[in-house]
Each structure stands twice: as C-alpha cells, then as structure tokens.
Amino acid sequence: MAPPVDMQSFENKPVLGGGIYTVPDIAQILRLSINKASRWIKTYWDEKLGKEFDNQYSWYVDQSKAVNFHTLIELYIFHQLNIIGIKPREVLKAHKDLSERFGTQFPFANENVLKSLNADGRKIYFEQNDQSIVTLDNSNQLNLDFIRSFFKFIDFDDDALASRFWPLGKAKSIVCDPDRQFGHAVIENTNIYPDTIYSLHIAGEPTEFIASLYGISKEQVENAIEYCMAA
C-alpha cells in the first residue's frame, strides 16, 4: 500500500528556505521561454496535477506566478523528458503513478524515484525494488538503458529530496540553493548573483579585475558570464 500524501507539506506558498521562483526566474534557470514556463505551470502543475491533490503549486509575486524549489526541480525533469520526445500526457501519467507509489506531490524531486527512472523517447520506465522494470502506463514493456544525467545537476538531502540545482552542471560554480538568496542562482559558497558579475563584464571590465574585486576565482567569473550569456 502506498504511503499517504502529506498535504501539510504542499508547497503552494512561500516558505523560508523553500526558494521563490517567478516565471522569469524559471525561464532563465531552465533556459525556457517565459511563455512556455508560464504555460507549463498553469496547464500541467496547477490544473492537471493540482487537481490530484485538490490544490495548486503556484502563487503570485508582483503579478507573476511563482513556485518553490521542488516544483522548479520537477519542471526541470519535465523539460528534460520533453526534450527527448516524451509527450506531456506520459509525464503526467508517470507523475500520478509515482505520487501514489511514494506518497509525495513531488516525485520528480525525489532521489529514489529519479534513480529508477528512464525514458526511450516515447515512454517513461520505472525499476522496482525487485529489479523488474515496468512502464508507468500499465503496458509492462521493458527498457535497457537508464538515464542518469539528472544527477549531474541536482544535489539531494538526507531525506532523498532535491536540495540544490546546478544550472550548468556540478562542474561549474553556479548553484540554486533555497537556503541562499531565496534560491536564486548565485556563485557557489557566496551570495553573489551571476548578473552582478555579468554587468561588469559587459561594461568592459577585465575578468581578473572582477575576480579580485569580489574575492572569487577567474573561473567563477567565467562561469557567471557563461550562465548569463546562455540565458
């Protein structure tokens, strides 16, 4: 029997240490258009998934919808599955199935779930505890190749919940940590926004000068510039 879903943990309001991400923030972090980010939140998370829990995943900040960190991570997973061709309806089926299996509204932000997921461009697969592999649409087809790229971008806490997101991957120093600056992207181990570094860069300041000014490495400066240019 699946564990019950804890509705008191539902993150549809600002929570200290939970991160606050408006639609423009999400678009920048995940490299999405603002229209697509807004549509995904409204159509899939608030309307379709929200109905499962008789609630919604977002709230408003300065007339823009906003979500917390775990919803940001779920949108990232949704985006990656979308890139390889998985239809939204298949992702929503998987989300519903996994929510019931694990008793959580945020299955795509759970390390144990992600370790057992894979996709082949059409369907999403889940490896059970007995190593049997099933699709999440009840057709029981097998898949041989498991995707592990998610873990290059996400850290997890002791409860197996996503705790930090690395937009450029863990090899780079830009991180979204809900315990720092409301979860906005910063340079690792600092409260410095990449945009702050980038504004000096486009003003013509040398990389070495910027690094010295903020007491960070040249590589961190370059990572901040890369993050802002990619957005």
Secondary structure, DSSP 8 states (H G I E B T S, - for coil): ------GGG---S--TTS--EEHHHHHHHHT--HHHHHHIIIIIIIIIIHHHTTS-S-EEETTEEEE-HHHHHHHHHHHHHHHTT--HHHHHHHHHHHHHHHT-S-GGGBHHHHHTEEE-SS-EEEE-TTS-EEETTS----------GGGGTEEE-TTSBEEEE-TT-TTSSEEE-TTSGGG-EEETTS---HHHHHHHHHTT--HHHHHHHHT--HHHHHHHHHHHHH-
